[in-house]
Amino acid sequence: MNPTAITYPAGALTSTGTVVHVADAGDGRSAIVLDRTAFHPVDTAWPDQPADRGSLSSGGRVFEIVGAVVGATDGGPLLLGPDVPVRTGTEGWTFVVAHVVEGEAPAQGADAAIEVDGAYRAALSAGHTACHLASLALDAALADAWRKEVPADALGAPAFDALAIAESRILPDGSRDVYRIGKSLRRKGFDPAALDDLETLAERVNARLAEWIAAGGAVRIEADGPALADRRTWVCELPGAEARIPCGGTHVASLSELTAATVSFTLAPADGGLELVMTTAAWR
């Protein structure tokens, strides 16, 4: 089995391909692997962006795609979603997009067409772009909270987001990011007192977001190749800088597609430390 060629990084909402494998997805469902697809799956290792919504058509039948996951094989049986024991891109493994449908699937070798729900894709793309912008703006707002030198983010600020992130979820026109502030982060030099005034922190982040969105910079995905496991990078033109972040999700093509993005914060005790939640909302 060859890796799935994907077209969604360039914004494709439709594609045609050939059924190369069909697997039992359990509960009377089938997992269909095509040689080429525009359908974005959820990655089990880092499930930040949900799968697309849409349909698969083949042989005069239309199947609703009820889920899409990353599948992988090292030469043995195809493993799906949570059963994949390695991260996407691990050497020696082949990674594919598995489209899950109800009931019996088209036969191997059949032609198939994919159609993605464009409105849902657009909402997730706006949410994902706003998520990246918010993380960079948060890093900048907390730059003075570090007493030691730590790795920098895509714009050169101390990388609070990368060092503290515990969970990230992309939502339609927004996102929810959970950060863990515990002993490990404090040992790296972060001062939790920087989170004492969340209202002021939100104001600082939102001011930077407003500046960036007003500039309307171009956004693109650079890919090392067409395969699902090929490295992809989110590139965004910001005032005076270009941000580059590894990312396998979908995005708007320009910040001019957004009218605004804002964040809000909550902070609560968690496991001997603190849990900071940043909720981002994007408007189009």
Order of alpha helices (4+ residues) and beta strands (2+ residues): beta-beta-beta-beta-beta-beta-beta-beta-beta-alpha-alpha-beta-beta-alpha-alpha-beta-beta-beta-beta-beta
